[in-house]
Amino acid sequence: MRNFRELDIWKESILIAKEVYLLMASILTDEKLGLISQIKRNVVYISPNIAECCSRKSDKYFARFLEISLGSYYELETQLILCLEFQFITNEKFHIIDTRVKLIQRKIASFIHHLNQ
């Protein structure tokens, strides 16, 4: 078993969750799509999923749970694009978070690749 607290991808997921959650809190809550609440739910579940996968004994299962977390990051990226399209967030705020999200996506994908070798 791995210690999730030692994983950079877990630490970065905590920071991204905080950043995204605070950004979403600044958006008016009367938006009609439920997008903001969906983003908040999504982003706060990614780091716990990474922590959960650390309990898996085999690399195969560990990699599978990381794939789920990676999928959640792709979902988050799409949701942030929608926020930009609906003008809920500025280009500047979008690019700051999007850059961090893409970086962690690459790190998780690399970790998965390493586990599958």
GROMACS elastic network, one bead per residue, 0.5 to 0.9 nm:
[ bonds ]
;  ai    aj funct       b0    kb
    1    54     6  0.58921   500
    1    55     6  0.54663   500
    1    56     6  0.64645   500
    1    57     6  0.57213   500
    1    58     6  0.84454   500
    2     5     6  0.87934   500
    2     6     6  0.82198   500
    2     7     6  0.85991   500
    2    51     6  0.89345   500
    2    53     6  0.87382   500
    2    54     6  0.50193   500
    2    55     6  0.68076   500
    2    56     6  0.83765   500
    2    57     6  0.86717   500
    3     6     6  0.56864   500
    3     7     6  0.72634   500
    3    51     6  0.80079   500
    3    54     6  0.65337   500
    3    55     6  0.84398   500
    4     7     6  0.53212   500
    4     8     6  0.86541   500
    4     9     6  0.88559   500
    4    10     6  0.64890   500
    4    11     6  0.85792   500
    4    50     6  0.71317   500
    4    51     6  0.50574   500
    4    52     6  0.81714   500
    4    53     6  0.84307   500
    4    54     6  0.58967   500
    4    55     6  0.87441   500
    5     8     6  0.80068   500
    5    10     6  0.67608   500
    5    11     6  0.69625   500
    5    51     6  0.78374   500
    6     9     6  0.88757   500
    6    10     6  0.77922   500
    6    11     6  0.78028   500
    7    10     6  0.53040   500
    7    11     6  0.64625   500
    7    12     6  0.87235   500
    7    50     6  0.89620   500
    8    11     6  0.50083   500
    8    12     6  0.59933   500
    8    13     6  0.83563   500
    8   107     6  0.89639   500
    9    12     6  0.51475   500
    9    13     6  0.59768   500
    9    14     6  0.86820   500
    9    47     6  0.82719   500
    9    50     6  0.80026   500
    9   104     6  0.66376   500
    9   107     6  0.71043   500
    9   108     6  0.68643   500
   10    14     6  0.63651   500
   10    15     6  0.88582   500
   10    46     6  0.84709   500
   10    47     6  0.55133   500
   10    48     6  0.83114   500
   10    50     6  0.62305   500
   10    51     6  0.71150   500
   11    14     6  0.52682   500
   11    15     6  0.65853   500
   11    16     6  0.88358   500
   11    47     6  0.79584   500
   12    15     6  0.50599   500
   12    16     6  0.60932   500
   12    17     6  0.84654   500
   12    47     6  0.85883   500
   12   100     6  0.87352   500
   12   104     6  0.74196   500
   13    16     6  0.50617   500
   13    17     6  0.59717   500
   13    18     6  0.85449   500
   13    43     6  0.82157   500
   13    44     6  0.86581   500
   13    46     6  0.67938   500
   13    47     6  0.53805   500
   13    50     6  0.87109   500
   13   101     6  0.88693   500
   13   104     6  0.78943   500
   14    17     6  0.51504   500
   14    18     6  0.63021   500
   14    19     6  0.87216   500
   14    43     6  0.88905   500
   14    44     6  0.79877   500
   14    46     6  0.84102   500
   14    47     6  0.60847   500
   15    18     6  0.51602   500
   15    19     6  0.61917   500
   15    20     6  0.86067   500
   16    19     6  0.50322   500
   16    20     6  0.59639   500
   16    21     6  0.82469   500
   16    43     6  0.78178   500
   16    97     6  0.76213   500
   16   100     6  0.74834   500
   16   101     6  0.75579   500
   17    20     6  0.52536   500
   17    21     6  0.57882   500
   17    22     6  0.83991   500
   17    40     6  0.81030   500
   17    42     6  0.89801   500
   17    43     6  0.52356   500
   17    44     6  0.57156   500
   17    45     6  0.87354   500
   17    46     6  0.81458   500
   17    47     6  0.81281   500
   18    21     6  0.51604   500
   18    22     6  0.60819   500
   18    23     6  0.85232   500
   18    43     6  0.85968   500
   18    44     6  0.82624   500
   19    22     6  0.53472   500
   19    23     6  0.62180   500
   19    24     6  0.86839   500
   19    97     6  0.78620   500
   20    23     6  0.50032   500
   20    24     6  0.60583   500
   20    25     6  0.85011   500
   20    39     6  0.82287   500
   20    40     6  0.75888   500
   20    43     6  0.73781   500
   20    97     6  0.74528   500
   21    24     6  0.51242   500
   21    25     6  0.61250   500
   21    26     6  0.88286   500
   21    39     6  0.80705   500
   21    40     6  0.58129   500
   21    43     6  0.75191   500
   21    44     6  0.80395   500
   22    25     6  0.50082   500
   22    26     6  0.65620   500
   23    26     6  0.53348   500
   23    27     6  0.70270   500
   23    89     6  0.82505   500
   23    93     6  0.84329   500
   24    27     6  0.53214   500
   24    28     6  0.84381   500
   24    29     6  0.88895   500
   24    36     6  0.61377   500
   24    37     6  0.82988   500
   24    39     6  0.79029   500
   24    40     6  0.72370   500
   24    88     6  0.88068   500
   24    89     6  0.87020   500
   25    28     6  0.76915   500
   25    29     6  0.80527   500
   25    36     6  0.83551   500
   25    40     6  0.88846   500
   26    29     6  0.86442   500
   27    30     6  0.87938   500
   27    31     6  0.85434   500
   27    36     6  0.79642   500
   27    88     6  0.65115   500
   27    89     6  0.78022   500
   28    31     6  0.66077   500
   28    88     6  0.83358   500
   29    32     6  0.84335   500
   29    34     6  0.86845   500
   29    36     6  0.76109   500
   29    37     6  0.86710   500
   30    33     6  0.89982   500
   30    34     6  0.87843   500
   31    34     6  0.66770   500
   31    35     6  0.77762   500
   31    36     6  0.78632   500
   31    88     6  0.89604   500
   32    35     6  0.79390   500
   33    36     6  0.79223   500
   34    37     6  0.55807   500
   34    38     6  0.62486   500
   34    39     6  0.87736   500
   35    38     6  0.50217   500
   35    39     6  0.61287   500
   35    40     6  0.86454   500
   35    79     6  0.72238   500
   35    82     6  0.83916   500
   35    83     6  0.79147   500
   36    39     6  0.51184   500
   36    40     6  0.62445   500
   36    41     6  0.86865   500
   36    79     6  0.85763   500
   36    83     6  0.82995   500
   37    40     6  0.50626   500
   37    41     6  0.62027   500
   37    42     6  0.85550   500
   38    41     6  0.51940   500
   38    42     6  0.61054   500
   38    43     6  0.86358   500
   38    79     6  0.84851   500
   39    42     6  0.50442   500
   39    43     6  0.60197   500
   39    44     6  0.85559   500
   39    75     6  0.87523   500
   39    76     6  0.65593   500
   39    79     6  0.66449   500
   39    80     6  0.80806   500
   40    43     6  0.53983   500
   40    44     6  0.62576   500
   40    45     6  0.87560   500
   41    44     6  0.55889   500
   41    45     6  0.64950   500
   42    45     6  0.55040   500
   42    46     6  0.67582   500
   42    72     6  0.68485   500
   42    73     6  0.85519   500
   42    75     6  0.81060   500
   42    76     6  0.69923   500
   43    46     6  0.56421   500
   43    47     6  0.79654   500
   43    72     6  0.78175   500
   43    73     6  0.79930   500
   43    76     6  0.70257   500
   44    47     6  0.67490   500
   44    48     6  0.75936   500
   45    48     6  0.54220   500
   45    49     6  0.62083   500
   45    50     6  0.88301   500
   45    69     6  0.87050   500
   45    72     6  0.86279   500
   46    49     6  0.51640   500
   46    50     6  0.64005   500
   46    51     6  0.87533   500
   46    68     6  0.87143   500
   46    69     6  0.56813   500
   46    70     6  0.85804   500
   46    72     6  0.67022   500
   46    73     6  0.77488   500
   47    50     6  0.50335   500
   47    51     6  0.62045   500
   47    52     6  0.85870   500
   47    69     6  0.80065   500
   48    52     6  0.60419   500
   48    53     6  0.86377   500
   49    53     6  0.62380   500
   49    54     6  0.88316   500
   49    65     6  0.70709   500
   49    66     6  0.78793   500
   49    68     6  0.79712   500
   49    69     6  0.64475   500
   50    53     6  0.52361   500
   50    54     6  0.67076   500
   50    62     6  0.88534   500
   50    65     6  0.70406   500
   50    66     6  0.64041   500
   50    68     6  0.88889   500
   50    69     6  0.66194   500
   51    54     6  0.53835   500
   51    55     6  0.74646   500
   52    55     6  0.56655   500
   52    56     6  0.76112   500
   52    62     6  0.89208   500
   52    65     6  0.79479   500
   53    56     6  0.54465   500
   53    57     6  0.89124   500
   53    61     6  0.74183   500
   53    62     6  0.51615   500
   53    63     6  0.79813   500
   53    64     6  0.81891   500
   53    65     6  0.53399   500
   53    66     6  0.69273   500
   54    57     6  0.78558   500
   54    62     6  0.64790   500
   54    65     6  0.87877   500
   55    62     6  0.79542   500
   56    59     6  0.75642   500
   56    60     6  0.86665   500
   56    61     6  0.59650   500
   56    62     6  0.55192   500
   56    65     6  0.87558   500
   57    60     6  0.86245   500
   57    61     6  0.73456   500
   57    62     6  0.73768   500
   58    61     6  0.55388   500
   58    62     6  0.62421   500
   58    63     6  0.86194   500
   59    63     6  0.58815   500
   59    64     6  0.84414   500
   59   112     6  0.89668   500
   59   115     6  0.57877   500
   59   116     6  0.73228   500
   60    63     6  0.52354   500
   60    64     6  0.62784   500
   60    65     6  0.89141   500
   60   115     6  0.72696   500
   60   116     6  0.69423   500
   61    65     6  0.63441   500
   61    66     6  0.85896   500
   62    65     6  0.53876   500
   62    66     6  0.63257   500
   62    67     6  0.87381   500
   62   112     6  0.84173   500
   62   115     6  0.80792   500
   63    67     6  0.61539   500
   63    68     6  0.87724   500
   63   111     6  0.79687   500
   63   112     6  0.52255   500
   63   113     6  0.83117   500
   63   115     6  0.63179   500
   63   116     6  0.72349   500
   64    67     6  0.50075   500
   64    68     6  0.65442   500
   64    69     6  0.88876   500
   64   112     6  0.81405   500
   65    68     6  0.50365   500
   65    69     6  0.64360   500
   65    70     6  0.86502   500
   66    70     6  0.60790   500
   66    71     6  0.85239   500
   66   108     6  0.68232   500
   66   109     6  0.82379   500
   66   111     6  0.83484   500
   66   112     6  0.67531   500
   67    71     6  0.61296   500
   67    72     6  0.86149   500
   67   108     6  0.79376   500
   67   109     6  0.77732   500
   67   112     6  0.72657   500
   68    71     6  0.50142   500
   68    72     6  0.63207   500
   68    73     6  0.87848   500
   69    73     6  0.63849   500
   69    74     6  0.88145   500
   69   108     6  0.82128   500
   70    73     6  0.50503   500
   70    74     6  0.64195   500
   70    75     6  0.86517   500
   70   104     6  0.85666   500
   70   105     6  0.60917   500
   70   106     6  0.89999   500
   70   108     6  0.64893   500
   70   109     6  0.72466   500
   71    74     6  0.50587   500
   71    75     6  0.61964   500
   71    76     6  0.85898   500
   71   105     6  0.89009   500
   72    76     6  0.60897   500
   72    77     6  0.85717   500
   73    77     6  0.61039   500
   73    78     6  0.86118   500
   73   101     6  0.68075   500
   73   102     6  0.82955   500
   73   104     6  0.82665   500
   73   105     6  0.66471   500
   74    78     6  0.62932   500
   74    79     6  0.86177   500
   74   101     6  0.84492   500
   74   102     6  0.86220   500
   74   105     6  0.77559   500
   75    78     6  0.51754   500
   75    79     6  0.62034   500
   75    80     6  0.86709   500
   76    80     6  0.61145   500
   76    81     6  0.85809   500
   76   101     6  0.81932   500
   77    80     6  0.51586   500
   77    81     6  0.62815   500
   77    82     6  0.87498   500
   77    97     6  0.89592   500
   77    98     6  0.66780   500
   77   101     6  0.69667   500
   77   102     6  0.80408   500
   78    81     6  0.50340   500
   78    82     6  0.63299   500
   78    83     6  0.87396   500
   79    82     6  0.50374   500
   79    83     6  0.63229   500
   79    84     6  0.87278   500
   80    84     6  0.62545   500
   80    85     6  0.85927   500
   80    89     6  0.83816   500
   80    94     6  0.69353   500
   80    97     6  0.85795   500
   80    98     6  0.76830   500
   81    84     6  0.50258   500
   81    85     6  0.61411   500
   81    86     6  0.86011   500
   81    94     6  0.77106   500
   81    98     6  0.86949   500
   82    86     6  0.60460   500
   82    87     6  0.83165   500
   82    88     6  0.85064   500
   83    86     6  0.51577   500
   83    87     6  0.59793   500
   83    88     6  0.50094   500
   83    89     6  0.59323   500
   83    90     6  0.87873   500
   83    94     6  0.84300   500
   84    88     6  0.59375   500
   84    89     6  0.53134   500
   84    90     6  0.64905   500
   84    91     6  0.67882   500
   84    94     6  0.67283   500
   85    88     6  0.76802   500
   85    89     6  0.85071   500
   86    89     6  0.79803   500
   87    90     6  0.66239   500
   87    91     6  0.86876   500
   89    92     6  0.82408   500
   89    93     6  0.64327   500
   89    94     6  0.65168   500
   90    93     6  0.53312   500
   90    94     6  0.61055   500
   90    95     6  0.86212   500
   91    94     6  0.50278   500
   91    95     6  0.60743   500
   91    96     6  0.86292   500
   92    95     6  0.53247   500
   92    96     6  0.63335   500
   92    97     6  0.88630   500
   93    96     6  0.52530   500
   93    97     6  0.63991   500
   93    98     6  0.84024   500
   94    97     6  0.54508   500
   94    98     6  0.57584   500
   94    99     6  0.83776   500
   95    99     6  0.58353   500
   95   100     6  0.85498   500
   96    99     6  0.54841   500
   96   100     6  0.66996   500
   96   101     6  0.89228   500
   97   100     6  0.51774   500
   97   101     6  0.61304   500
   97   102     6  0.86267   500
   98   102     6  0.60598   500
   98   103     6  0.84958   500
   99   102     6  0.52661   500
   99   103     6  0.62232   500
   99   104     6  0.88164   500
  100   103     6  0.50865   500
  100   104     6  0.63289   500
  100   105     6  0.85898   500
  101   104     6  0.52996   500
  101   105     6  0.61449   500
  101   106     6  0.87503   500
  102   106     6  0.63085   500
  102   107     6  0.87232   500
  103   106     6  0.52230   500
  103   107     6  0.63614   500
  103   108     6  0.87909   500
  104   108     6  0.60623   500
  104   109     6  0.84016   500
  105   108     6  0.52638   500
  105   109     6  0.60849   500
  105   110     6  0.85123   500
  106   109     6  0.50867   500
  106   110     6  0.60295   500
  106   111     6  0.85365   500
  107   110     6  0.50926   500
  107   111     6  0.61375   500
  107   112     6  0.86240   500
  108   112     6  0.61296   500
  108   113     6  0.85579   500
  109   112     6  0.50745   500
  109   113     6  0.61590   500
  109   114     6  0.86154   500
  110   113     6  0.50195   500
  110   114     6  0.61664   500
  110   115     6  0.86732   500
  111   114     6  0.50253   500
  111   115     6  0.62401   500
  111   116     6  0.86751   500
  112   115     6  0.51042   500
  112   116     6  0.61994   500
  112   117     6  0.88469   500
  113   116     6  0.51713   500
  113   117     6  0.64744   500
  114   117     6  0.55217   500
